[in-house]
Amino acid sequence: MSSSWPDGRLLGPPGASRLVVLTLLALLATLLSVPLAPAAGAATDLARGKAASADSSQSGRGASLANDGDTATRWCAADGGTGHWWQVDLGSAATLTGTEVRWEFARSYGYHVSVSTDGSTWTRVADRTASTSTAQVRSDTFSATARYVRITVTGLAASTWASIADVKVFGTGTGIPPGPGPEPDPALRSRCTGTSPIVCHFDVQPGNHDVTVILGDASAAGVTSVQAEARRTVLPAVSTAAGSYARYSFTLNVRQPEGQPTGQGGTGKPGLDLVFSGTAPKLNGIGLAPASGSVLYLAGDSTVCDQPVAPYTGWGQQLPRYFGQGLSVANYGDSGESSASFLSNSALFPAMRPLIRGGDTVLIQFGHNDKSTTASAFASNLTSLVTQVRSRGGTPVLVTPPVRRLFAADGTLNSTALHVNGVGANLPATTRQVAAAQNAPLIDLTAASEALVERLGPNGSAALYLPELSDNTHFSSNGADEMARLVLQRMRELNLPPVSYLR
């Protein structure tokens, strides 16, 4: 058995000494007029899997196939002419030491390598336009700092097209992955203070904003979670190894007051607040830009709202962690609100209604505070909310209220837990009736949470609520997340528009 070059040329038996192998490598490189590739371990291939493009591509031979790590795939230009180019976006500026290009064939290719920091102004760092080498793998060494690398084909052998099976770009860059969302801006990172947690504030106007965060550190491992505004969970704990980075993009709703619309628990600061916590928070960069995507509005009570103080958590606070860029969650839930008070309070539905646009979705959950509302009045209020959301072009979705943790002697939940109120109105049943009458989507959170709580039993379900505070209505962060998952499960089943933005 013998070892070989990737293109099949024999190097010698595996038992040959390291000195002999290195000598053969050097001799072959000299004979072929090919510089040796950067030494293993001295640099990293920064191009693999990064965003690639070309001036043209043959069908089924797209640009991304030249840096996918698979030499059996390739990029090929759309015709057999010269002047075609392939390039890669490394995601951020890096210190580069060279390139390695594997052509489709072991034939003569003329080319040059150019680099750029902005994708517009290019500097040639290697010129092989006059080369007559027929080596399939061609390596060039140089020193440059750049984000973009371009290979331009200037000469071709007969019956040969510009076609590359693999490109490696060697260097010692940050390794920050490219991706959607606004690019990180060092000026934004400089507005963050602290180390654990890291707290950031940005003076932006109310509305929706796209945010990119780069988590990780060049020399230390990290475990980072992200919250926005009034304790909205944006990212659960993300682990990054030393020298590696993770990129996430999402869209956030900014409102003043930033938590509950009526200001209960405090109004916060105007603008956008982000908190990076966890056992070892590591923040490399932040990008920020105005957004114009869809909105998921929440109309509800204290079990939904952005609760200002831990351990209280509304299930609406947990929803943002499940959505990526393009959809913001605008939580207008407010403590103590009934179906009637939400309709009439100027800070609540009257403030939300004019913001709703076509393509937006509104989740409507009431019942906890409709303790003395008759079934007919409750139905009338819900019908009004559905009708008014539709008048703005939005999609109303009725949500029955989650159960309270109140067990009967037989181990099932009692009627109060299931929202049969003081005047005998079965509020979840009324919600279901309105949904049917209005042909509106329904999320039966009462039935779903009832099944969950009864399955866990009096002891197991305690972790969902706050019994240590004698509170069997409001949720812990764990309970809020479980309720959010139940809501999302039904949204998927209904194929509601927001599911297209799920991470």
N, C-alpha and C positions, 0 to 999 in steps of 0.2 A: 504493500500500500504506500502511495506517495502523497505528499502535500502538494498543493498547486496554487497558482494565482486564481482569483475569482473567475478569470476567463479561460482557465484550463491549463495554463503553462506550468510544467512541473518544476518544483523547487528541490525535490530530493526526499529521501525517506524521513519519517518523523523522528528517527533517532539521530539525525545529523546534529552536530554541535551547533549552538547558537551563533558562534563566530562564523562557521561555514555558511549558514543560512544568510546572515547579514552581509557577508561578502558577496554571495550570489545576488542578493537584492541590489546591492550597490553597483555591481557589474552590469546587471540587466538594465538598470536605470541609465547608466552611462551609455550603453550601446544603443538604447532606444531614444536617447536625448530627452528622457522624462525625469523631472525632479521627483525625488521621493516625497510621498505624502507626509504631512506633519506627524511626528512621532506619537504613537499611541499613548494616551494619558496626558500629553502636553496640551491638547485642545479637545473641544467637544464639537460634534456635528450639530450645528445650530439650525440647520435647514429642515431636518426631518419633520414632516407633518405640518409645517408652517404654510401660510397662505401663498400660493404660487399663481402666476399668471403668464401669458404669452401673447405675442402680437397676433398669432393665429394658431389654430389647432385642428388636426384631422379628427373626424368623428370617432369617438371612442378612445382618443389619445390625448386627453386633456392635460393641462399643465401640472395638475396635482399628482399625476402618475410618475413624475420625474423625481419627486422627493418623498415618496410614500414608503421607502425602505424596502421595496420589492423590485429587484432587478429584472423580473419577468414582465413588468409593465413599463410603459414608456410614454413620453410626450413626443408628438410628431407634428411638424408644421403642416399647414393645409396644402402646400404645394412644394415642388422641388427646387424652388429658388433660394438664393442667399439673402442675407439681411434679416432673417427671422431671429427673434430673441425669446428667451425664457428668463423669468426672474422670480425671486422669492422675497417675501416680506418677513424679516426675522422678528417683527413685533416691537422691537426697540433697538436703539443703537448698541452695537457690541464691538469689541476689539477683535478684528479678524486677522487670521494668520494664513489663510489659503483656501483653495477649493480643490475638489476632485470631481471630474466629470467622466461618467461612463457613457460612451456613445453606443448607438445601436449596433454598429459594426466596427471591426478592427480595420478601418479605412482612414484615409486622410481627411481631416476636418480642419479648416481654418476658422479661428474664433478669437474673440477677446473677452475679457472679464472686466466689468465696470461696477462701481459701487456708488451708493448715494445715501445721504442721511434723510432726504425729504421725498425721494421718488421723482424729482424733477431735474435736479442738477447732478450730472454723472461724472465720475472720475475713472479713467481707465487704469487698472492696476496690474493687468497681465495682457500681453499682446502676442497671440499665436497666429496672426493672420498669414504669416509667411511660412508656417510650419509645414513640413512634409511628413511628419511622423504618422505612422499608421497604427499606433497603439490604441487599443479600445478605451483604456483608462488613462486619462490625462490629468496630471496634478500640477497646480501652480501655487507657489508660496509668495506671500506679500504681507505687508503690514498696513492696516487701515482701520478706521473707525466708521462704521456705517450700519444702516438698518436694512437697506435693499441691496441685493446682489443680482446682476444681470449677465447672462451668457448670450453673446450675439454671434451668430454663425456668418462667417465672411467667405468661406470657400468650401467646396464639396467635391468629392470624387465623382466620377461618372456613375450615373444611376443611383445616386445617394441623396437622401433628403435630410434635412435638419431633424434629428431624432435623438433624444437623450433618454437613456434607461435609468440613470440615477445621478443625482447631484448631491454632494456634501459640501457644506460651508463650515470650515473649521475656525474656532475662535474661543474666546473666554467671555462670552456675553452673559447677560443677566439670566437668560433662560426664561424670561417673562413671555408667556404665550400670547399670540395675537388672538383677537376675538371680537365679538360685537361690542357695541357700546362706545362711549366717548373715551379717547385715549387718556392715560394718566397724565396729570399736569403737576410738576414738582411744586408749583406755587400753591396748589390745593393741599398737598401733603404737609406743607409748612404751616398750615393753619390748624394742625392737630397737635394736641398736647398730651403729656403723660405717657406712661409705658404700660401700665396694667391697672385700669383700662386706658385705652387711647381714646381721647374724646375730640371730635371734630365738629366745627360749626361753620356754616357757609351762609352768607347773606343773600339768599335767593328769594324771589317773590313767590307768593302762594301759587300753587298749580302743580303740575306733574313734571318730574325731572328724571332723566336717565342717569344712572350712576354706575361706574365701573370701579371695582376694588381689586387690587393686586395684593394677595396675602402671601407672606413668606419672608425669609431672610437669607442673606448670602451665607451666613456662618452658623446659624442656630435654627433648630427645629421649632415649630410653632403649633399652637392649638388656638384657633381664633373663632369667635362667634361675633355676629354683628346685629345690633339693634338700631332702629331709626326712630326719630321723633319720640313719642311717648311710649317707649318700651315695645315697639313693634318688632317682632322677630323677623329679621331679613335673611340671616343665614344661621343654621345651627353650627356646632363646633366643626371646624375644618382643620385637619392635620396637614402640615407641610414639613417635609424633611429639610435639613440644612442644605441650602443651595438650590432649593426648588421653590416654585411659585404656583399659585392657583389664581385664576382670573374668573370673576363673576360679574355679571351685569344684570341690573334690575331697574325697575321704574318705581319711583316713590312719589306719593302724594304729600304735598306740603300745605298746611292750613294754619291759620292763627285764629283761635287757640289751637295748639298742636295736638292735644289729646281729645277730651270730650268737648263737643261743640259749645256747650254752655259754660265751659270753664271750670267744671267741678274737678277738684284736685290740682288746680293751677293751670295757667295758660301757656307755660313754657316760654321760649324765646322765639321771636320772629325768625324765619329762615329755616334751614335744614340742619338737624343734629344727627350725628352718627356716633355710636359707641362701639368700640372694638374691645371685647373682653375675652374670657376664656382662661385656661390655665397658663398660657404663654402667648398672648396676642402679638402677632407680627403683621404690620401693615407696611407694604412697600410703596403703594401709590394709589391715587384716586383720580378718576375722571368724572366730569359733571357737565350736563347739557340739558336745556329745556326739552321736554318730550311732548308728543302729540298723539300718543297711542290711546287704546281703549281704557275704560275705567270700570272697576267692579265696586259699586257703591254698596254700603251696608247700612240698613235702617233697622235699629233695634234698641235694646235696653242694656243693662249693666252686664249681662252675660255675653254680650257681643262687643262692647265698647273697648277702647284703648284705656285700660285701667292704669292710673298714674303710679300706684304704689304696690310693690310686691308684698305678699305673694298673690294678690288678686290679679287674675288674668282673664280677659275676654277672649272668646274663640276667634273673634275678628283680628286680634293682635297676632295670632299665629298664622293667619292665611298668607301674608306676604312671603314667608319663607319658601312657599311652594311655587311661586310664580317668577318667571324670568323677565327679561326686558320686553317692553311693549304693553304691559298691563299694570296699572297701579291699583292699589286697594285704598279706596277713600272711605274711612270708617266714620260714619255719622251716628253710630250707636251712642247712647247717653244714659247714664244711670237714672233709674226711677221713672223712665218714660213708658206711658201706655200708648195704645194705638191712637187715642184721641190727642194726647198732649204732643206726640211727635208730629201730627198733622198741623197743629196750631202754633207751636213754638217757632218764632221767627229764626232761631239759630239752627233749627233742625230741617224738616222737610221743605219749608219755604226757602231755605238757603241752598239746599241740595238741588231742588227741582230745576232751576234755570241752568244748572251746570250739565245736566244729563243730555247726551247726544246720541244719535243713531250709532249702534254698535256697542253701547254701554249696557251693563247688566246691573240690576238692583235686587239684592237679597233683602227680604222684608220679614222680620221676625218679631212678633209681639205676643204677649200673654202673661208674662210674669207679673206685670203691674196692672193688668186689667182684672183686678180682684172683684170688682163689683160691676163690671161692664156686662150688659145683657148680650145674649148671643146675636140679636138683631143689630145692636149698635156696633158690636165688634165686626160683624160681617160688613156693615156699611163703611166703617173706617178702612178695612182692608180693601174693599172694592174701590174706594176713592184713591187709595195709594196706587193700586194696579192701573186704574184708568189714567191717572195723572202721569205716571211713568211712561205709559204707552203714548200719551199725547206729545211727549218730548222725543219719541223715537227709541226709547230704551226698552229693554226686556225685563219685565217684573217677574221675580221668582218668589213665591210664598214659602216661608220656612216655619214649620211648627216649633214651639219652644222646647228646649231641652228639659229633661225631667229634673226634679229636685231629688235629693237622696233621703227620701222618707219612706221607710219600709213598714208594711203591715206585719202582723204576727205570723202570717204564713210565708214570709220571705219575699213577697212581691211588693211592688211600690203601691202606696195608697193613692186615693183619688186626688189629694192635694198635690202630690208629687207629679201627677199626670195632668194637672191644670184644669181640673173641674173647679170653677171658682165659687165664691161665696153666694152667688145667686143661682147656682146650679148650671151655669153655662159651661159646656165642654168646649174649651177654646181650641184645642187641636182639631176636634171634629169640625168645628165651624170653619177653621182655616182650610181644611180639606174640601169642604163644600164650596167655599168661595173660589178655590183654585179650579174646581170642576166647572162651576158656573161661568167663570171668566176665561176658561180654557188657558189657564196660566200654569207654567211649570211649578211643581211642588217638591220640596225637600222635606220629608217627614222625619225631622230630627227628634221629635217626641218618641216615635216608635223605635228609631235606631238607638237613641240613648237609653231608652227603657230596656231594650234587649242587652245592651252593654252593661248597665248598672246591675240588673238582676243576675246576669251571668257571673259578675264579679262578687256579688253578695254584699252584705253590710260591711264586712271587713275589707275585702279587696277594693271596693269602690271608694273607700275613704281617701285614697291617693288622688282621686279625681277632683275632690272638693276640699273644703277648708274646715274640717270638723274640729281642729285644734283652736279655731276661732269661733266655734259653735255656729258655723255657717255651712249649711248643706244645700245652698242654692248656687253660690259663686264657685268659680273654678280655680284650682291651682294651675301652674303653667302646664303640667302634665295633662290635667283634665281638659284645659282649653285646647291643647293640641289634639287630644283624642276627638273632641267635638269638631274641630276644624277638619280632621281626616274624614269624619262621617259626612260632613257637608261636601267635601271634595269628591268622595266616592259617589254620591248621588249626582253631583254635577257631571261627572264622567258618564254615568248611566244615561243622563238626559242629553249628553253631548252639547252642553251649553257652551257658548263661544269662549268663555275664559279658559276652558281646558286646553285650548291650543297654545296657551302661554305657560303651561305647567313645565317646571324644570325636569 
